[in-house]
């Protein structure tokens, strides 16, 4: 019992001392950010320049009809602060570019890739590889989700891992691929789980591995990456 209490206290302290940057505040970003805030992460930085649209509401759980037209970052900050006093929320209402990526990402302990754009994803990976920052990649399409970790403990980057297979990331746009809300929520849960595993120094972190799930076929698999 005492060992469990000590473990919980240690994890709580690790959470409080962790700064996570989330690039993208869409379906994945909303669900992951909410979970992390409720867990008591010390600092969350959100990078997104989009505004809430009606067609976002099905998947993006921090927004509702009253927030349509507002900046996603502003709404997310208000919603997260209403649920957790333990987490500092910092927002940047701008698109991640080659000009601002170093400034916005290099202070993170972990970066969450919550985008559906390969160019942005590759930019995140480049900065994370340069500064040895773990990047949790999550992608969704149709009834399927993919999760992996790159740049963790001197592990390979995304660019190194998929040097000749970049086309697998090209079409992960939630708006076009008819992604259902439960797919996004589950993928975000896996993403947050990788954060927790890293903070616990688990040997099961998905560096060098790709978690794939397909809810239509009830399939969950983990593949080793070269």
Secondary structure, 3 states (H helix, E strand, C coil): CHHHHHHHHHHHHHHHCCEEEEECCCHHHHHHHHHHHHHCCCEEEEECCCECCHHHCCCCCCCCHHHCCCEHHHHHHHHHHHHCCCCEEEEECCCCCCCCHHHHHCCCCEEEECCCCHHHHHHHHHHHHHHCCEEEEEEEECCEEEEEEECCCCCCCHHHHCCCCHHHHCCCCCCCCCCCHHHHHHHHHHHHHHHHHHHCCCCCCCECEEEEEECCCCEEEEEECC
